[in-house]
Amino acid sequence: MAWVITRLCRDCVDQACVDVCPVECIYAYTGDDASKFPNQLYIHPEECIDCGACEPECPWEAIFEDASVPEVFAADTAHNAKIVDEMDNFEVPTREDHDQPTPDQVAANKAKWKYAG
C-alpha cells in the first residue's frame, strides 16, 4: 500500500483528494455496516500508484504514506486495506463541495483522535 487515509477523515470526508487522484482509487463505503467501515474515504491499496497527489489536497491532514502513518493511527493501515475484499460495497464518490475547515477545526479533530502532529 502506498497511501493511507486515517481516521482523521472520519465524518469529515472533504473529497478534494478524489478530484486529484489520477487512477480513481479513493472510495467511499456504500454499505450499511458503519461499525465495519465508518464514514470516511478509503484508498484501494492495489490500485494506488503512489503518486502522492491526494495528500496535500486533504484539508484535514488525514492522508499519510504507509511508512509514515503515525503510531496512533497504525491500525488504520490494515483497516484501509480491508476494502479489497469488500469492493461491492464501495464506489468512487462524486465530488461534493465542502467548506474548508478552519485551523481550529483541524486542530480539534486531531485532538479528538489524540494526535499531536
C-alpha positions in Angstrom: 0.0 0.0 0.0 1.3 3.4 -0.8 -1.0 5.9 0.9 -3.5 5.5 3.8 -6.5 7.6 4.7 -6.6 7.7 8.5 -9.5 8.2 10.9 -8.8 12.0 10.8 -11.1 11.8 7.7 -13.9 10.2 9.7 -17.1 12.2 9.4 -15.1 15.0 7.7 -14.9 13.4 4.2 -13.9 16.5 2.2 -13.3 14.7 -1.1 -10.7 17.1 -2.5 -8.4 14.1 -2.7 -10.9 12.3 -5.0 -10.6 15.1 -7.6 -6.8 14.8 -7.9 -6.5 11.1 -7.9 -5.4 10.1 -11.5 -6.4 6.5 -11.1 -9.7 6.9 -9.1 -8.5 4.7 -6.3 -10.2 6.6 -3.5 -13.5 5.2 -2.4 -16.5 5.8 -0.1 -18.3 2.9 1.6 -21.9 2.4 0.3 -22.8 -0.5 2.5 -24.9 -0.3 5.7 -22.5 -1.5 8.3 -21.0 1.7 9.6 -19.3 -0.2 12.5 -17.2 -2.1 10.0 -16.5 0.9 7.7 -17.1 4.2 9.3 -17.9 7.4 7.3 -14.6 8.2 5.8 -12.8 7.7 2.5 -10.5 4.8 1.7 -7.6 4.2 -0.7 -7.6 0.9 -2.5 -4.0 -0.3 -1.9 -3.7 -2.4 -5.1 -4.9 0.5 -7.3 -2.9 3.3 -5.8 0.1 4.2 -7.9 1.9 6.1 -5.1 1.8 9.4 -6.8 1.0 11.3 -3.6 -1.3 13.8 -5.3 -4.0 13.2 -2.6 -2.0 14.1 0.5 -1.6 17.9 0.0 -5.2 18.2 -1.1 -6.7 16.9 2.2 -7.6 19.9 4.4 -8.0 17.6 7.4 -4.4 16.3 7.0 -5.7 12.7 7.1 -3.6 11.1 4.4 -0.1 9.6 5.0 2.3 7.4 3.2 2.0 3.9 4.6 5.5 4.0 6.1 4.8 7.4 7.7 1.4 6.7 9.3 1.6 8.0 12.9 1.6 5.3 15.6 -1.8 6.5 16.9 -3.3 5.5 13.5 -1.3 2.3 13.0 -4.5 0.2 12.8 -5.8 2.4 10.0 -3.4 0.9 7.5 -4.9 -2.6 7.9 -8.4 -1.2 8.1 -7.9 0.7 4.8 -6.7 -2.5 3.1 -9.9 -4.4 4.1 -11.7 -2.7 1.2 -10.0 -5.1 -1.2 -12.4 -7.9 -0.2 -15.5 -5.7 0.0 -15.4 -3.7 -3.3 -19.1 -4.5 -4.0 -19.8 -2.0 -1.1 -17.5 0.8 -2.3 -17.6 3.4 -5.1 -15.6 6.4 -6.2 -17.7 9.3 -4.8 -19.0 12.2 -6.8 -17.3 15.3 -5.5 -19.5 17.5 -3.3 -18.4 21.0 -2.3 -17.5 21.4 1.3 -16.4 24.4 3.3 -12.7 24.3 4.1 -12.1 23.6 7.8 -10.5 26.3 9.9 -7.2 25.7 11.5 -9.0 25.4 14.8 -11.3 22.7 13.4 -8.4 20.7 12.1 -6.6 21.1 15.5 -9.8 20.0 17.3 -10.2 16.9 15.0 -6.6 15.9 15.7 -7.1 16.3 19.4 -10.2 14.2 19.3 -8.1 11.3 17.9 -5.2 12.1 20.3 -2.8 13.1 17.5 -0.4 15.9 18.2 1.0 16.0 14.7 
